[in-house]
Amino acid sequence: MLKSNRNLLFALFVIFVMTITGCTHEDQSGEENQADEQSFKITIEFQELIEDNAKPAQLYGFIDEQLEEIPREVFTNLLLTVEDQLSAQMEDFSQVLEDDEVQLKLEEISNENTFEIEEIQDEALRKELTKIIQNGYKIELLKGIYSVKIDYSQMEKYKPNVTEEMSEYMNIQAKESSQLYEKDLTLTIPWEELSSRLAQTEKFLTSYPESVRASIVERMYLNYLIPYLQGLPNSPAYDIETKQFNQELIDSYTQWIETYPDSRTTLIIKEYLHNLEETNYKYSNEVATSLDKLLEQNLTE
């Protein structure tokens, strides 16, 4: 199971003590004992970096050196701590983008809401933005403002070195990091991709209900579920004038039920589809109200 940052050192200490005290020399070889000691030593060194307020780039550099030195469970916890630090330090790295002049400069060189740092003429600004990228972030236009976000694609190279649980979590985050599911209340991915992400998050929650990242994935699950059922203000699930429901979505719901017969989402979709059938697949206030009740019944149990 994934461990939280605050429990990292304690968890590794417990594992270490249990290992060296609970195993006889016949159970565990000298090499294995040495490996456990090495893992514990590396974890302490890593924790010291955290306490010294090391930047994410330093933390990434440290774990890069440990790829072949420690078990995947230990490495997974180190990488999770890097993620925690990326979240904790994001505000500091975002300060440069709070300047209106910086926002204007980025807007001037942007092409379809993206820009190349190399095109920035202001050397000081170019260095600051480069530092943001080098520390594991990306810069995206969100609601008309360039903002700093964690770049999960930079973590993908570690997938061979982490647990299956962490690998699946990274897959979920990397997809959203590379392509947001919505911008400005508009769906930015196809309906089927939204369905795929919904299935992926539910699978994670089913497989790892006690994961320390379960609450994060649960929020992502809900972020995908609601638009999948009723669309977004600028990407509705039905025709605004006729209220006729999107046939592509109806087909997608049918396919979902066949593919995932035992999922909790299927319970919602089955009833929702039944309610739509009764209105000849026209969205109405009654359908919307029934959906709210369905969500409340199935997501708060």
C-alpha positions in Angstrom: 0.0 0.0 0.0 1.2 3.5 -0.7 2.5 5.4 2.3 2.0 9.1 3.1 5.0 11.5 3.4 4.6 12.0 7.1 4.7 8.3 7.7 7.5 7.6 5.4 10.4 7.4 7.8 8.5 5.7 10.5 7.1 3.1 8.1 10.6 2.3 6.8 11.9 2.2 10.3 9.3 -0.4 11.4 9.9 -2.5 8.3 13.7 -2.3 8.9 13.4 -3.3 12.6 10.9 -6.1 11.9 13.2 -7.4 9.2 16.4 -7.5 11.2 14.8 -8.8 14.4 12.2 -11.2 13.0 14.4 -13.2 10.7 17.1 -15.7 11.6 20.3 -15.9 9.7 18.8 -19.0 8.0 15.8 -16.9 7.0 17.7 -13.9 5.7 21.1 -13.8 4.1 23.8 -11.3 4.9 23.2 -9.7 1.5 19.5 -9.2 2.3 20.3 -7.7 5.7 22.8 -5.4 4.0 20.1 -4.4 1.4 17.6 -3.6 4.3 20.3 -1.4 6.0 21.0 0.3 2.7 17.2 1.1 2.2 17.0 2.5 5.7 20.1 4.6 5.2 18.8 6.0 1.9 15.5 6.8 3.5 17.1 8.8 6.3 19.2 10.7 3.8 16.1 11.5 1.8 14.2 12.6 4.9 17.1 15.0 5.7 16.8 16.5 2.3 13.1 17.1 3.0 13.9 18.7 6.3 16.4 21.0 4.6 13.6 22.2 2.2 15.3 20.7 -0.9 13.7 21.6 -4.2 11.9 18.9 -6.2 14.8 18.8 -8.7 17.2 17.9 -5.9 14.8 15.2 -4.7 14.5 13.8 -8.3 18.2 13.8 -8.5 18.6 11.9 -5.3 16.1 9.2 -6.2 17.6 8.8 -9.7 20.8 7.7 -7.9 18.8 5.0 -5.9 17.0 3.3 -8.8 19.0 0.1 -8.5 19.8 0.3 -4.8 16.4 -0.2 -3.0 13.3 -2.4 -3.4 10.4 -1.1 -5.4 8.2 -0.7 -2.3 10.8 1.7 -0.7 11.4 3.5 -4.0 7.6 3.9 -4.4 7.4 5.7 -1.0 10.3 8.0 -2.0 8.5 8.9 -5.2 5.3 9.6 -3.4 7.1 12.0 -1.1 8.5 13.8 -4.2 4.9 14.2 -5.3 3.9 15.6 -1.9 6.8 18.1 -2.1 5.7 19.1 -5.6 2.3 19.9 -4.2 3.7 21.7 -1.2 6.1 23.8 -3.2 3.9 24.6 -6.1 2.8 28.0 -4.7 6.5 29.1 -4.4 7.2 28.3 -8.0 3.9 30.0 -9.1 4.9 33.4 -7.7 6.7 34.5 -10.9 3.4 34.0 -12.9 1.4 36.3 -10.5 2.9 39.3 -12.3 0.5 40.7 -14.9 3.5 41.7 -17.1 4.7 38.1 -17.2 1.2 36.9 -18.2 1.2 39.4 -21.0 4.6 38.4 -22.2 3.5 34.7 -22.4 0.3 35.7 -24.1 2.3 37.6 -26.8 4.4 34.6 -27.7 1.7 31.9 -27.3 0.4 29.8 -30.2 -2.9 28.0 -29.5 -2.4 28.7 -25.8 1.1 27.1 -25.7 4.5 28.7 -25.9 8.2 27.8 -26.2 10.4 29.1 -23.4 13.3 29.6 -25.8 11.2 32.3 -27.5 11.2 34.4 -24.4 13.5 37.4 -24.9 13.6 38.4 -21.2 16.6 36.3 -20.0 15.7 36.5 -16.3 12.1 35.4 -17.0 13.4 32.6 -19.3 15.6 31.3 -16.5 12.8 31.4 -13.9 10.4 29.5 -16.2 13.1 27.0 -17.1 13.6 26.4 -13.4 9.9 25.6 -13.0 10.1 23.0 -15.7 13.3 21.5 -14.3 11.7 21.1 -10.9 9.0 18.8 -12.3 6.2 21.2 -13.2 4.6 22.4 -16.4 2.9 25.7 -17.3 -0.6 25.6 -18.6 -3.3 28.1 -19.6 -6.2 27.6 -17.2 -9.2 29.9 -17.2 -7.2 32.5 -19.1 -4.2 32.5 -16.7 -0.9 30.7 -17.1 -0.5 28.5 -14.1 1.9 25.9 -12.7 0.9 22.3 -12.5 2.7 19.1 -11.6 4.0 17.4 -14.8 3.3 13.7 -14.2 4.9 12.8 -17.5 8.3 13.4 -15.8 7.5 10.6 -13.4 6.7 8.0 -16.0 10.3 6.9 -16.4 10.1 5.4 -12.9 7.3 3.0 -13.7 9.6 -0.1 -13.9 10.8 0.8 -10.4 7.6 1.2 -8.5 4.7 -1.0 -7.3 1.8 -2.0 -9.5 -0.4 0.3 -7.4 1.9 3.3 -7.9 2.3 2.5 -11.6 -1.5 2.5 -12.1 -1.8 5.8 -10.1 0.9 7.3 -12.3 -0.9 6.2 -15.5 -4.1 8.0 -14.3 -2.3 11.2 -13.4 -0.1 11.2 -16.5 -3.2 11.0 -18.8 -4.8 14.0 -17.1 -1.5 15.9 -17.0 -0.9 15.4 -20.7 -4.4 16.3 -21.7 -6.9 17.9 -19.3 -10.4 16.5 -19.7 -11.9 20.0 -19.7 -11.0 23.6 -20.1 -13.3 26.5 -19.6 -16.3 24.2 -19.0 -15.7 22.5 -22.4 -14.8 18.9 -22.8 -11.4 18.6 -24.4 -11.3 14.8 -25.0 -13.7 12.5 -26.9 -16.6 10.9 -24.9 -15.0 7.5 -25.2 -11.7 8.7 -23.8 -13.7 10.2 -20.9 -15.3 6.8 -20.4 -11.9 5.1 -20.5 -10.6 7.4 -17.8 -13.7 6.9 -15.7 -13.2 3.1 -15.9 -9.5 3.5 -15.1 -10.2 5.5 -11.9 -12.9 3.1 -10.7 -10.6 0.1 -11.3 -8.0 1.7 -9.1 -10.4 2.5 -6.3 -11.8 -1.1 -6.5 -8.3 -2.6 -6.5 -6.8 -0.4 -3.9 -9.6 1.0 -1.6 -7.1 1.7 1.2 -4.6 3.5 -0.9 -3.3 6.8 0.5 -4.1 8.2 -2.9 -7.6 6.9 -2.9 -9.1 10.3 -2.1 -7.3 11.9 -5.0 -8.4 9.3 -7.4 -12.0 9.4 -6.0 -12.1 13.1 -6.9 -10.8 12.4 -10.4 -13.5 9.6 -10.7 -16.2 12.1 -9.9 -14.7 14.7 -12.2 -15.1 12.2 -15.0 -18.4 10.7 -14.0 -20.5 13.8 -13.9 -19.6 15.1 -17.4 -19.9 11.5 -18.7 -23.5 11.5 -17.5 -24.7 15.0 -18.2 -21.9 16.8 -20.1 -20.5 20.2 -19.3 -22.1 23.6 -19.8 -20.2 24.1 -23.1 -20.3 20.4 -24.0 -23.8 19.2 -23.1 -24.8 15.6 -23.4 -27.9 16.6 -25.3 -29.0 19.0 -28.0 -29.7 22.4 -26.4 -32.7 23.1 -28.6 -34.4 19.7 -28.9 -33.1 18.2 -25.6 -32.5 15.0 -27.6 -29.8 13.0 -25.9 -26.5 12.3 -27.6 -26.7 9.0 -29.4 -22.9 8.4 -29.1 -23.3 8.6 -25.3 -26.3 6.3 -25.3 -24.2 3.7 -27.2 -21.3 4.3 -24.8 -23.6 3.6 -21.8 -24.8 0.4 -23.4 -21.2 -0.7 -24.0 -20.2 0.3 -20.5 -22.9 -1.9 -19.0 -21.8 -4.9 -21.1 -18.1 -4.3 -20.3 -18.3 -3.6 -16.6 -21.5 -5.4 -15.3 -20.4 -5.4 -11.7 -19.1 -1.8 -11.3 -20.8 0.8 -9.1 -20.9 3.1 -12.1 -23.0 0.5 -13.9 -25.7 0.7 -11.2 -26.0 4.4 -11.9 -25.9 4.1 -15.7 -28.5 1.4 -15.8 -31.1 3.4 -13.9 -30.1 6.6 -15.7 -30.5 4.9 -19.1 -33.9 3.6 -18.0 -35.1 7.1 -17.0 -33.9 8.4 -20.4 -35.8 5.6 -22.2 -39.0 6.7 -20.5 -38.6 10.2 -22.0 -37.7 8.9 -25.5 -34.1 10.0 -24.7 -34.9 13.6 -24.1 -33.2 15.4 -21.3 -35.6 17.0 -18.9 -35.8 18.4 -15.4 -37.2 15.1 -14.2 -34.2 13.2 -15.7 -31.8 15.7 -14.1 -33.5 15.3 -10.7 -33.5 11.6 -10.9 -29.8 11.6 -11.7 -29.0 13.8 -8.7 -30.8 11.2 -6.5 -29.0 8.3 -8.2 -25.6 9.9 -7.5 -26.5 10.7 -3.9 -27.7 7.1 -3.3 -24.8 5.4 -5.0 -21.9 7.7 -4.1 -22.5 8.3 -0.4 -23.0 4.8 0.8 
